[in-house]
Amino acid sequence: MRHFKFFLLILSVFITASCGSGGETTAKADFTDGSMRSVAGFTEDGISHTLGTFEEDGDGIPVSNAELNQNEPEVIYLNGHNLWLAVWEDERNAGTPGLQNDIYARYINSDGTTCGSEIIVSSTNSMEVAPKVAFDDVNNTAVITWQDSRGDASSGKIYFKTLTLTDASTCAVTLGSEKYFGFTNSTADDGLIVRESPFIKFHDGTFYFVWLEQRAQAHTVTHLCMNTTPPNEVWAGNTISDHSYLGFATVTTANLSNPSPFPASFMHTADTSTTLKSGNTTIKVLEAEYGADEENFIVERYSSIENPSIDCSNSGLCMVIFEAIRSEHTFGCEDRSGVISPIPWEDTEVDESANIYAFMLPELTDNTGYRRVNSVVLNVSNHAPIIRFDSVAQRYLIAWERHAASVKPKIYGQLLSPSGSYYSGNFQIGFDYESVEHGQTNPNIAYDSTNGRFLVTWADARTGATSLENIDVFGQFVNGAGSLSGSNFPLTTNQYNQQSPSTAYNAFSQRFISVWADARNLSSSTCGSGTRPCGSDIYAIRYALGQPQITLYNETGSILNPAQINFGSINTASTLQKSFKIKNTGDDVLRLKCFSSLNTPFSYINLPAEIAACDNNYQEINPNTEQTYNVTFSPTVNGTFNTSFEIVSNAGYRTIYLTGTAQQASIEVPNLTNNTLSFADTTVDSSSAMSFRIRNNGQVSYTISIQSGSPFVIDTAGSPTLPYTLNAGSEAVFYLNFNPTAAGSVTRTVTISTDAGISTSFNVTGRGISSSNDGDDNGTGGGDGGTDDDDDGEPSGGCSAGGNSNLPIALFALAGIAKVIMRRRKEQE
């Protein structure tokens, strides 16, 4: 039940808060000593706050810091009043901690100050938790709903109460009387067990409520076969041992003053829409076929329902979403030669894990089938959905937690049209930009009506230690077409945990506010009478639309994700330089204030003085522009080296990890005579070829490139494609073509370079001869007086035997050419 989840949440807050980012809270430093310890304490003008936030908000606005715990906050904007309204569950009046919660509320001005006093919405001896709120801007009335343990002997109900703003300047209000929703049995054996997790939305004069409920009646469907009559009735169907239902109700503004109980319904095929001719159902009947000798039915049910949410389009069509496990079943009746019997119940489709489902409100009680929001992937479950409508692009955004096997949860999204059709596919919203993976939970969505975009916020553990997750609040802008605007950014990264964020947009001041449950004062006893611990509190922070954002790119222009620069393996005592780019993907000036120092053998190259000083100066990067920075790896001894550095800016903190390995690298070109490759005489405007080997006899694999001067060129058809990766201990054969265009001797240098910081070179010589040359010119590389050095053990190619005076030599040369051709073909095979 919902209150047991609350106990677990309180326990987790006590545990995780004590495991946050350190022991006692320290004062924020002012950059006076230039160390990263003091640098990490601020991001803007010496005050600790994050992306686009306001200095006067400091480390957060204390909305409520009474003794004991305040949790599960929700915030909305009051259209037309330039105010926000926050509600939360509160333990301060509990006689025994953890056994009683009340519902509180407070208004917040656009300047970040609280307006009026805290308002006790409901305080009884029951457990009142999970508040949600919606606002009627025509009648200045907010409706706050919550889960309450009060009810009949064994059940809890969904209550609500009005909060009417009578003076916006002082936030004076009139509280209405509390109301609740009634319950109607679906069968004679039915009854209410509990209702929990309410959600509320106001649209065009009506408040829409959804919640979860446990009913005494298990999911069931019964059908009277072939209109059989007593005493020979034949029934078909089944009862499944699951009691989880989706409940809902609507209340118009005019009816808010009506007495309780208010009517309510639940998701199933209602009698007015049923396709069953005789019988009843508490689940959805999708199809029914009636034949002379056979009746067939398809039904679906939803179990383990959690986290319902609702929003409405401009036309008033409302979409309900929830997480659940869906099952589809078939059954029926048959008449075989006058013998009527039921067709056995069959499970035709069953979810293996939780998925997100969406229904238009009228579809909850007709025979419309399911609309699954998320893609179905093996070993992936989906949880905690939230929905918000874009009134400009006319689309719903649904965000949720995606839990994959062996991977911590990430935030995903999907767009739907007002009628529920899919717009594109699922897309990832929350990312891990660092090398260590962290979880992301509790998504929330605000809609920025000024720019027509969504802001998704969530609880994120990326700034925590590897094993002790310090949970903060992060956000991501999502455009109406589903593309991400910029990258994930922090809203608050204070010490200890910030949980359960809720965000709202003030269209008048064009500012957002986020509220959350904060554990910074968990163990303090400075609240109230001082006799009990402060517990978790409600804090908030505002931020403007103008926000810088950091997106990291590698030297090839791809996003640096994970944020790691890998230098690979290079030769000891060499240096390798790599670059990265910082692009401002936000809509305000980015101010880079510090890159923390690097451990050897890594170093910066020409780092701007404003960044290197780590003082109150900064380097500016305008929106949609970028800067390139260089780092080097210069090892002097063998080994693997790892370090990281932190980027401090007014867009928060980013960490880049560096890694590299130093080994002994070596390269050689074997079997050359005097480091020279000599070609035989080659006729002008023809071509001859020779091979050479490159051998890696070191410990480092590397990529090679080869440069040669004309008329010597690498034979690309017969050689491996360059650049070529040559693994340690291996070698490769390359061919060089000699293409003389004029008579005479030519000498060039062939240079072989590597990305391991080493290189080698050798000489190559050849002589071009005219076609009328008789070979008697005392040249080298062939002819009567020439020599033929074959450093590879092969004939050099070419034929310059000179007239017909030495036929055996000419025949030998021709045989050599044939041998070269055959060997090249064999190597290519």
N, C-alpha and C positions, 0 to 999 in steps of 0.2 A: 504494500500500500504506500500511498504518497508520503505519510509521515515517517515510515521506516526509511524511505530514501532520504528524508531530511536528516534523520539521526546519522546515517552514513555520511552525508555531506558534512555535518558538523565534525564528525570524527576525522574525515579526510582533511578538513581545514586545519584542525589541530596538528595533524601529522605533517602535512605538507608545509604549513607555515613554519614549523620549527626546522624544516629542512630546506629553507629558501636559499637565498644567495649569501647567507652569512649569519653571524651572531647578532650582536646589538647593532641597531641602526646608527650610522655615522652621519655627521653633518656634511652637507654638500660642499665640496671644495671649490676654489675660485680660480684654478689654473695658475696659481702664483709660483709654483715650483716646477711646472712643466712636466711633471711625471704623469704616467698614465693613471696612477691612483687618483690624482686630483682631476685629470682630464675626464675620467669616466663619470665624474660627478655632475657634469652639466652638458647642455647642448646648445644653449642660446643665451648669450650675454651674461654668463655666469650663473644662470638660474637653471635648476634641473627640471627640464620639461622636454617633450618630444615633438615630433613632427607637427608643425602648424599650430601648436597650442599657445595659450596666452600666458605671459609671465605672471600676471596677477593670480593665476590659478595655482602657481607653485607646483607642489607635488600632488595636487589634487584638491578639489573642493570637498570638505567634510559635510556631506549631506546629513548623515546621522552617525554619531560616534558614542551612543549610549552604552551602558554596561551590558554585558552578555552579548549575544550574537544578533546581528542584523544581516539578512541574507536574501537571495532571490529578488534583486531589484528589477524594476521595469520602468521605463521612462517614455513619455510621449510628448509631442509638441501640441500646445493649445492654439490652434489656428485663430488668428485675429487678436491675440492677447500678448504676443511676444514673451510667452512664458513656457517653461517646461513643467511637467508634473511627474514626480517620481513616487513609486509605491514599493513597499518591501514587506517581508515578514520579519517580526521583531520579537525577541525573547526577553526584553528588559523587565516585563511584569511577571515573569514566570516565578511561581513559588518554588519550583524545583527546576533547575536548568534542564532544558531539553524536553520537558513535559508539557509546555504550553507556549504557543506563539500567538502574537496578535498581528493585525495588519495596520501599518502606518503609511502616511503620505506626506509629501512636502512639495511646495512650489519652488522653482528656481528661476530667477530673472535671467535675461539674456546677457547681463554683465557678469554672471557667475555667482552673484550673491543669492542667498536663500531668501525667500519671500514669505513672511509670516512664520508661525511656529509649526512644529511637527503636528500632524493631525492624526489622532487615533481614529481610524476608520472602524475597527472592530476589536473589542477586547472582552473575551469571555473566558470561561474555564476550559474551553475546548482547544483543539489544535487547529489554528487557522494559518494556512500556508499557501504558497504558489499564487500570489496575486497577479492579476493582469488588469489593464485599464484601457478604456477607449473614451473619446470625447465627442460630444454633440456640440459643434461650434455655433449652431443656431440658437440653442437654448442655454448655452454656457454650462452644460451639465456633463460631468464625467461620471462614468459608471465603472466601479471597481468590483471585480469578481474574485473569488478565492475558493479554495478547497477547505471544507470545514468538517471536523469529526462529529459535529452534532447531527442528529437525525433521529430515526426511531431506535429501537433497542440495539440493532446491530449494524446500522448503516450511517454513512456520512453523506452530506449533500453539497451542492454548489450554491453558494450564497452570493448576493451582490448588493451594492448600496450606491446611492447617488451622492455626488459631491458637486454642489452648484456654486459657482464662483459669483459672489455678490459684489465684490470690489476688487478689481484687478490690481489696483495700486497697493493695497495692503494684503491682498490675497485672503480676504475674509470669505468664508464659505458657509453654506448651509448643508448639513448632513441629513440625508434622508434616512428612512427606516430600512432595516435590512430585509431582504426578500430572498426566497429560495425557489427552486424548481421542484415540481411534484414528480410522482412516479406512477406509471400505469403498468399493471402486470400484463405480460404478453401471453401468458398461459395461467392456468389455475395454480400451478406450482411455482410461479415466478415471484420475485421479490428483489428489492435493492440491497446490495451488499455495501458498495461504496462508490462514490463519484470523486474523481480527482483530475488534476492537470487541466484546469479550464483555460480557454483562450477566448478573447472577445474582439470584435471589430464593429465600428459604427459606419453605416453608409445610408445616406438619404433617408433619415428619419427612423432607422431601425438599428437596433443592436443585435448582432449575431453572436451566439455562444456555441462553442463546441467543447467537449470534455471526454474523458474516458469513464466507463462505469463497469463494475462487476455486478452481474445479475445472478440470481439464484437459478434461473433457467439456463441450462446449457444450450449451445447452438443446436437448433433442431429444424427439421422439415418433415411434414407428414402429408400424405396424399391418399385419398380414397380411390382405389383402383376401379376403373370401368363403371363407376357409379353403383357399385355393389351395395346391397341393402342387408340390414340385420335379418336373420342371425348369420348371414354369410358374407359379412363385410371383409374386404381384403385391403390392408393398408400397406403403403410403401414409404420409404424414407429412412431417416436415421437421426440419432441424437449423438452429438460429439461432445466429449467432456472438456469443453472450453467455455468460459463464462465472461470473456472480454468483449465489450461492445463500445461502439462510438456513439455518444449521445450528443444531441444538439437542440437548440431552441432559438426562437426569435422573439424580441420584445420591442415594440415600437415606443418612441419617446412618449407618446400619449398614454401608453399603458403602464408606464413605470410606477405610477401611483396605485395601481391595482393591488389588491391583497394577495398574499401568497396562499397556496402554491401556484406557480406559473406552469403552463403546460410545456411538456418536453417530449421528444421522440428519440428514436435510435435508428441506426443504419440497418435496414432490412427491406425486403420487398413488401411494401404495405398492402393491406387488403384491397385498397382501391386500384392498385397497380399490379396485383398478383396475376400470374398466368396459371396458378393452380385453380382448377374448377371447384375442388373441394379439399379442404385441409387448411393447414396454417404453416407459417415459417417465421423463424427469427433470423434467417440469413437471406441472401439475395438469390432469387430465381432468375437465371439468365435466359433460358430457353425452355419451351414446352411444346411437345409434338403429340398430337392426339390422332391415333389411327384406329381402324376397326378392330385390330387384334393386338395393338401395341401402343403404349404411352411412354414417352421418354422425356427426361428432364436433365438439365444442366444447372447446377447451383454453385455458388462460391461463398466462402466464409473467410473472415479475417480474425486471426488470433494474435495474442501478444501485442495488442495495439498500444502504442505509446506516442506521446508528443504531438497531439493534434494542433493545427494552426489554420487560420482562415484569413482571407483578404478578398476584397471585392473590386471588380472592374468599374470603369466609368458608367457602363450601362446598368450596373446593379447586379450582374451575375457574380456570385461569390464562389470561390474555389476553396475546398477543404482538403488538407493534406494530413498525412499521418504515416507513421512507420508501423509495419505489421508483417506477419507471415500469412500469405494467401494460400488457400487450398481450393481446388476445383474438383467437383464430384459429379458423377452421373448415377441415376437410378431410374426406375420406371415400373411398368406393369405389362403383363402379356397374357393373352388369351390363347391357350392351346387346346383346340377341340372342346371348348366349353369350360376348361379348367383355368381359372384366373389366378395368377400368382405374381408376387413382386419380382422385378428384375433386381439382382443384387447391387448393392451400393458399391461404387468403384471410385478410387482416388485416381483422377486422370492428370492432375498437375498440382504439385506441392512445392512451395518455396523451401529451399534448404536453409535460408537465413533471412533476416529481416530486410525488407525493401520499402521504398517510399511510394505511396499511392496517393492519387489525386482524384477528386470527384467534384463536379459542380454540385451545389447544394441540393437542387431537385433530384439529382441522380442518386442521392443516398437512399431514397425510398422507392425507386423504380427498378426496372430490370436492366439498366445500363451496366455493362461490364467494367472491368477494372481499367485503369490508366496508370501504368507503372512508370514512375518518373526516372528512376535510375536504370542504367544498363545492368543486366544480370551477368555477373561474373562469378565463376566458381571460387569458393572460399572468401567471398567478400560480403560483408553485411553493411547495412546503411541505417543511420540513426539520426535523431534530433533534428528533424526538418523544420524549416521556417519559410514563410511565403510573404512576398511583398509585390504590389502591382505598380508598374510604371505607367502613369497616366498620360505620358507623352508618346512613347513608343507603343503603347497598348500591349504590354506583355507582362506576364508574371515571371518573377525570378524565385526559384526554390533553391535554397542552400541546405546542405546537410553534412553530417560526418560520414566519411567513407572509411570503413575498417577492413583492410586487406590482411590476409594471413602474414604474420611475421613483420608487419609494417604498422607503425603507429598511425592513428587516424589523421586524415587530411580533409580539408573542406572542399566540397565539390558543388557544382551548380547546374541548373537546367532552366531554360526559358520555355514558357508555354504561352500560347495565344489566349485571348479572353475566353474562347470556346473550348480550350483545353488541348488543342493540337500542338505538336512538338515544334519548337523552333531550333533547328540544328540539334546537336547532341550534347551529352554531358561534357563539362569542362572543369578543369581543376582551378580552384581559387587560392587555396593556401599551399605554400611551397616550403621546402627546406632548402634554404640557400647555402647553409653551412654544411660541413662534412658530417656533422652529428645530427641524426634524425630525432625530431621531437614531435609530440602529439599536439593536435589541434581539435578543440571541442567547443560545444555550445555556440553555434553560429547564430548571428542576429543580423537583420537587414534594416537599414534606413534608406529612404528614397530622397535624393537631392533633386527637388523640383526645379531649381534654378538652372542646373546643367543637364537635367534629364539623365541621371545615372544613379546607380545603387552604390551604397557603401555597406560592405559585408564586414562585420567584426566578429571576433571569436577569442576564446582563451587559448593562449599559445605558450608552449614551454621552451621555445628555442633559445632564450637567453639564460637558461639554467645551466648548471653543471651537467656533465655527462650522465651522472648517476642520480643526481638530486635535482629534479625539475622545478625551476622557479617559474611559476605560471604568470604571464603578463597578458595584456590585451593588444592584439594586432588587428589591422584592417586592410581592405583591398577595395579600390573602386572598380566597378563593373559597368561597362557601357550598355546601352539598351540593346545592342546586337549581341551581347555576350562576350565581347572582347575585354581584356583586362586593361585598365588605364594605370600605367606604372607598375610598380611591384608592391609586395606586401610591406607594410610599414607599421611601426609601433605607435600605439596610442599612449600606453603607459608601461614603463619598465622599472617601476619602483621595487625596492626590496620586498621580500615575501610574496605571497600569492595574491593575484587579482583574478576573481572568478566570476562567472555568470554575467558577462557584459550585456548591456542593452543600450542602444543608440537611437537618437532621434534628431531630425533636422529642423532647424528654425528657419522658415522661408523668409521671414521679415529681416532678421539680422544676418542671414546667410551663414549660419554657424551650426555646427554639430555639437552635441553633447553625448558623452558616454558615461554611464554609471556602472558600478561593479561592486561586488563584495570584496573587501580588502582586509588582509590579515596582519597589517603592520602593527596594530595595537593588541594583538591577540592575547599576549601574556601580561599586558600592562594592567594596573589596578587604579588608574587615574580617572576613570569614568564614574559618574554618578556618586554614590556615597564612598566609593573606594574600597568597599568590603568585598566586591566581586570583580572578577576580571572583565576587561573591556570586551574581549571577544572580537569577532569580525565586525567591521563597520561598512557603511555605504559611502563611497567616494565617487567623485565625478570629475571630468575635465572637459573643457571646451576646445574646439579647434576650428580654424577657418578653412575656407575653400582653397585659398592660396597655399599650396604645400609643395615643398621640394621632395623629390624622391630619388633615391640612388638605385641605378641599375648597373650591374657590373658586366663588362664584356671582355672576352679574351682577345688576343692579338689578331685573330682571324675574323673578328666581328660577331662571334656567337656569344650568347649569354653565358656568363661564367657561373654555371650551376652543375655541381657544387662549387663553392667559392674557393677553388684550389688551383694553384699554379704548380704544375709538375715539370721540373727540369729534366726528368728522366735520368739516364746514366751518362755521365761525361767523364772525360779524362782527368785524373787527378792533376792538379797544378795548372788547369786551364780555366777559362771563364766563359760562361754562357749567359746571355742577356735575354730576358723575356719582358713583354709589356702587357699591360691591361688598361682598360678604359673605364672611366666613371662617366656615365651619362645621367643628366638630370631629366628624368621622365615625368617630373611633376609640373606644376604650374606656378611656381614661385622660385626665387633665387636660392640655389643650393650653396651653403657655406661650409667648405671643408676646413676643419680647424686643426686636425692633427692626424698624422700617421704614427703609430707607436714605433719605437725603435726595433730594429731587426737583430736577431742573433746571427753571429758568424756561422757559416761562410756566406750568408746572404747580405745584400746591401742595396740601398736605393741609388739610382743614378739621376743626378740633377733634380732632386726633389725641391719643389718651390719652398723658399724660405718661410713663407707664411704657414706652411703645413709642418715643416721640420721643427719650427720653434716651439710648437705646442703651447702657445700663450694665448692672448686674447685676439690675435690676428687671425685672418682666415683668407682662403682663396675662394672666389665666387665662380659659380658655373650657372649660366642662365638656363632657363627652361629649354629643353629639346636641343641642348648642346652638350659636348663631351670634352674630356681632357684625357690625355694619355700619360701613363706613368711607367717607369722602367725599374726593374729589379734585376740583380745579377746573382749568380751562383758561382763562387770562386773557391772550390775546395783545395786544400793543401795536403790532405791526407785521405786515404781510402775510407769509405763508410757511407752510411745513409743518414741524411740530415733532414730534420723537420723543424719548422717554426711557424709562427703566425704573427700577424699584426692587425691592429684594430684601427678602423677609420672612424673618426669622431666628427660629427657634422650636425647641422640643425635638422637633418632627416633621420637622426638616430645613429646607432652604431652598427657597423658591419665588420666582420672578421674575415680576413683572407688567409688561407693556409698555404705554406710553401713547403715543397718537398723535393729532394734531389739526392742522387747517389753518385759517389766518386769512386771510380775504378781505373785500373791501368788500361789505357786504350793503345792500340797499335795498328799500323797499316803498312803493307808492303806490296810491291809489284815484283814478283820473283822472276829469276831466269833472264834478266836483261844483262847485256854486255856493256859495261861502262855506263849503266843506267840509260841505255839508248836502245830504241826500237828502230831498226833499219829496214827500209823498204827496198826491193829490187827496182831497177830502172823501169819506169812506167811511161808508156807512150802518152804524149800530150793529148788531152781531151778524152782519155780513157780512165779506167779506175783499177786499182788493185787493193787487196785487203790483207790485213794481218790481225792476229789475235794477241791479247795480253790478259794476264790474270791479276785480279786484286784480291789480296788475302788479308782477312781479319784474324790475326793471331794473338789478339789481346783478350780482355775480360768484358769489354763493352760492345754491345751491338750499336750500330749507328747507321745513319742514312748518308749515302754518298752522292755527290754530283761531280760531273767531269766536264772540264773546259779544255778545248783544243783549238789551235789556230789553223785557218785555211792555208793550204788545201787539204789539211788532214781533218776529217770529220768522223764522229762516232756513227757506226752503221746501226741505225735505229731498228732496222728489220731483223738483224741477226743478234742484237745485244739485248740484255734485260732493259726494261723501261726505267728511265731515270726520272726523278731521283729514286735510288734503289736502297732498300734496307739490307745491310750485310750483317748477319748475326755473328756473334763472337765464335771464333774457331772455324769459320766457313770461308769460302772464296767464291768468286764469280768470274766468268769469262766474258770479255767485251771485244768487239771488233772495231778496228779503225780503218777507214777508207782513205786512200791517197788518190786525189783527183787533180793532177797537175794541169794547169792551163797554159803553161809556158815551159820552154826547155830550160834546164838548169837545176842545180841542187838547192834543196830547201831544208831548213832546220827549224823546228818549233818545239814548244814545251807543252806537255799535257799535264794539267793540274787536277788532282783528285782531292776534293774537300769533303769534310764530314761535319755533322752537327754535334760531334763529341769534342770539338776544339782541336782536332789534329788534321793534318793534311800531308800529302806527298806529291811529288812530280817526277817526270822523266822526260828525256828528249826523244824526239822522233825525227828521222831524216829520210829523205828520198830524192830521186833525181828524175825530172821529166825529160824525155827525149822525143825528138821529132820522128815522124814515121819514116823519113829517109835516112835517119842516122844508121850508119853501118856498125855502130858499137865500138869503133876503134878510136875512142877519145880518152882512153886511160881513166875513165871514171870509176866510181865505186858502185857496189850493189849490183854487179852483173857485168857482162861484156868480157872482153878478152883479159883485161887486167884487173877486173873488179873482184871484190870479195863479197861473200854472202854470209853474214852472221845471222843465224837463226836462233835467237835466244829462247825460243819456245820449242826447239827441237823439230821444227817444221820448215819446209822450203818457204822462201820469202815471197814467191810468186813473181810474175813477170817473165819475159823471155828476151834475152839479148845476146844470142849465140853468135851473131855477126855473119851475115851472108850464108854461104853453104860450106864454110871451111871447117866446121866442127859439128857435124851432124849428131854424133853421140851426145854431146853436151846439150844440144837443142832438145833431143828426145828426152834426156833426163829432166830438163826444165819442164817440159810438157807433162811428164809423169808427176812432177811435184805439184803442178797446178791441179791436176786431177785429185791428188791426195788431199790438198787443202779443201777442195769442194766437197769431197766425201766426208771429211772430218766435220766441216761446218754443218752439213746436213744431219750428221749423227748427233752433234751437240744440240741442234735445234729440236731434235726428237726427244 
